[in-house]
Every structure is written in C-alpha cells, then in structure tokens.
Amino acid sequence: VPQPDIVWYKDAVPISPVKTPRYRVLVGGSLQINGLLPDDTGMFQCFARNLAGEIQTNTYLAVT
C-alpha cells in the first residue's frame, strides 16, 4: 500500500509500448509480447515502486 508503479526494462532500457507496440503491460503488471522475434532476445527486468520501497526481478528471454 499504495499500489506500486510497474516499469519494465529490456536490456536496461525502459520498454515503451508506443515505440514497440508488440509489448504490452497488462493490468496486473505482467508483460505481454505479441509475435516474438529473434530481436526480442535479451534481459528483461521488472521494477515495482511505491512510497514503501522498490523491488525488482529479472529474467533472460532467448528467442530461437
């Protein structure tokens, strides 16, 4: 409390659904990628921030 702001990064760059419309942050904060391409390979990080603090997690996505 309060509800955190969710921000996603790919390779340490904030994800912009405007620049990459195939990437979409869903209501619950999950990242959805439509039509995966080899260029989507990389490190994805999720940051949740509010007045109480911040937490982050990351994963590597390999598209072959």
N, C-alpha and C positions, 0 to 999 in steps of 0.2 A: 504494500500500500504506500503510495498510489501506484496505479497501473504503470508498468515500465514502458519506455520508448524502446522499440526494437529496431536495430540497424544492422544490416547485412553488408559484408565486405567480400570481395573476390580478389585474391592476391593483394591484400592491404589497400584496395581502392573501394570506396563506398559504391554499392550497387545502386544504379539509377534506373528504375523501371521506364523512365522516359527515354533514356539512351538505349536501353536493352529491353524492349517490351516483352521479350520471351521470359524475362524474370519478373516474378510477381510475389509480393509478400502478402500472405493470406491473413485473415482476421486474427487468427490465433498466434501469428508471428512466424509461422513456417514459411520457408522459401520454396516456391514452385518454379521449375524451369520447364518450359514447353519446347519440344523439338530439340533435344540435346544435340550439340555439335562438338567435334573434337576441340574447338576453341574454348569450350566450357570447362575443360580440364583445368584444375587449379585448387588452391587453398581457399576454402570458404570459412568465414568467421561470422558469428552472431553475437552481438552485444545487446544486453538488456540493461537499461539505465533508468533510475528514478532517484528521488531525494534520499532514499535509504542506501544507495550504492550502485554498484555495477557488477555484472557477472558476464563471462564470455565463454564461448565454446568454439571449437573449430573442427573441421574435417577436410580431408582431401578427396576431391572427386576426379576420377580418371575415366574419361570417355574414350572408348576404343572403337 
